[in-house]
Amino acid sequence: MLSIIEAAGWPIWTIIIASVISLTITIERFYSLRGALVVPKGLLAQTLQQLRRGGASRDMAAELRGHSPLGRLLAAGLRQVSASREVMKEAIEDEGRIVAHELERYLTTLGTIAAMSPLLGLLGTVIGMIEIFGSQSPTGTDPRVLAHGISVALYNTAFGLVVAIPSMIFYRHFRARVDDFLVEMEAQAVRLVEAIHGDRHGD
């Protein structure tokens, strides 16, 4: 591997750095974007049960807020439990925008790496081509310089694509996963609103 890096020249280091960042983000997002952490099963049912048993309280809202992203949306609704349906929905939507921003953390960087890695490979290709032209002299072509220029051009192109393709795949995967979580959290938050205001209308 070290011999390949040496043959690829200094441009390969920009791609290696991008690959390390991409791998780190991918591992972190796989850990953070787990259903059990973002949208825990049974949390809404448990919240409604506690609400009917003892009503909404500050301690209950604080516990929900520290529980999970879904809990933060439910807590935002419970803080406006005495307000109208519209006010409660607005509070949940405001909190939802903040939660969505946090769930999308690092995805812009991952998408940027996916888009830029082929360009970094192209940069290495151009530098390799410059070395190839530099190998030409009035007395002939220097085979060593020519071979090195070809290595720089080909290795950087290949490494750029090797980094870009998985980065784009995981970027699309995480974007879709975040969208699914947001839809699920919104649906559960609406069920909370309907349960609270439905109970009131029933009274």
N, C-alpha and C positions, 0 to 999 in steps of 0.2 A: 504494500500500500504506500509506503514511504517513497519507493522508487517511482510509482505512478504520480504522486504529488510533485516530486522533483521534476518529472518529465512534463507535467502540466504547467509548470511555471508559477509565478506569483499570482496571476489572476485566480487560480483555483482556491486561494485562501478566502476570497470574498464569498465564494460559493460554499465553502466548508463552514464559515461562520453562519451563513444563512441556514444551512442544514441543521446546525446545532440549535439555533433559535427555533426553527420549525419543529424539531423533535421535542424540545422542551415544552413548547406551547401545546403540542399534540398530547403529550403525556398529562400535562396539567389539566387540559380541557376534558380528557377522558375521565379523569378523577373527579373533577368538579361538576360536570354535567351528567351526573347519575340521577336516575329517577328517584331513588330513595333519598337523595339529598335535596333535590329541587322540588319535587311534587310527591311528598310522602303519602302513601296510601292510608286512608282512614282518618286523615287529619281533619277534613271537613266534618265528617260524621262525629268525631270526638268533640270538635268545637261546638257543633250544634247541640250535642248532648249536654255539655257543660253550660251552654248558654241557657238552655231550657231549665236546667237544674238550679242555677244560681244567678243567672243574668250576667251581663258583661261587666268586667271590672278592669281596672288598670293593670293589676297583676296578670290577669289572663291575657290582655293585649300585649304586655311586655314579654310574656313567655312565648307567645306566638311569634312575635317579631324576631326573637332570637332563634327560633326553631328552624326555619327554612325560608326560601323565597316565597313559596305558597303561603306560609305563615305570615309573612310580611303583608301580603295582600289582604288576608283575612283580618289581621290586626288593624290595618288601615280602615276596613269596613266597620269593625267593632268600635273604633274610636268615635265613629259618627253614628252609633247605634240609635241615638235619640233624635237624629236628624231625619230629613226626608229621604226618600228613595234616591232622588237625583243627587243630593249632596253626598250620600254614601257611595254612589257609583263614581262620582267625580273624585272622591278621595282614593278609591281603589284604582282608578285609571292613572291618577298622578303617581301613586306608588308603583303601579305597573310599569310606567315608563322608566323609573329608576331601576327597577329590578331587571327589565329588559336590557338596559345599558350594561348592567353588571354581568348578566349572563353572556353578553356578546364580547366580554373583555378578551383582548388579545386576538380576536378573530380578524380584525382589520390588518394586524401585523402579519398573520398567517396568510391572508389573501394577498398582501403586498409581496411577500416572499414568493408565493406561487406565480405572481405576474412578473417579478423582477429576475428570478433565477435564470430563465432563458436568455434574458438580456445580459446578465452577467456572463453566461456562457458565450454569447455573441461577442462580448467584449474580449474574452480570451481568444476567440477565433480571429478577431481582427488583429490582436497583438501577435498571434501566431503567424498570420499572413504577412504582417510587417517584417517579422523575423525571416520569413521565407524570402521575401524580396531583398532583405538585407544580406542574404547569403550570396546574392549575385555579385560578381566582381569581374573586372576585365580579364583576370586570369582564369576564371571559371567559377564553379559553384562549390562552396564549402559543404561537404556532405553532413558534417556534424550539425552545423547551424540549420541546414535544411531539414534534417530529421527532427531537431528540437522544435523548430517552428511548426512542423506538421503535428507533433505531439501536443504542443500547446493548443493548437486550433481544435483538434479532435477531442482531446480529453475534457477541455472546458465546455465544449458543446454538449458532450455526453453527460457530464456531471451536472450541468445546468438543468437538463431535462430530468435527470434522476431525482433532483431535489424538487423541481417544479411540479411534477405529476403527482406524487403523494401529497404534497402540500395542498394542491388544488382539491384533491379527493377529500382530504380531511376537513378543509375549509367548507366545502359544500355539505359534508356530513354534519358538522357542528352547527352550521347555519340552519339546516333542516331540523336538527334536534332542538335548538333554541326555539324555533317557530312552533314546534309541537308542544313544548313546555308552556309557552305563552298562551297558546290556545286552550290547553288544559287548565291552566291557572285562571284564565279569564272565565271559563265555564264554571269552575268551582266557586269563584268569587260571586258570580251572578246567582248561583244557587244559594249562597249565603244571604245575599240581598233579598231574594225572593222568599226564603224561609223566614227571615226576620219580619219583613213587611207583610207577608202572607199571614203570619201569626197575628200581627196587629189587626189586619182587616178582619181576621176571624174573630178577634175579641170584640 
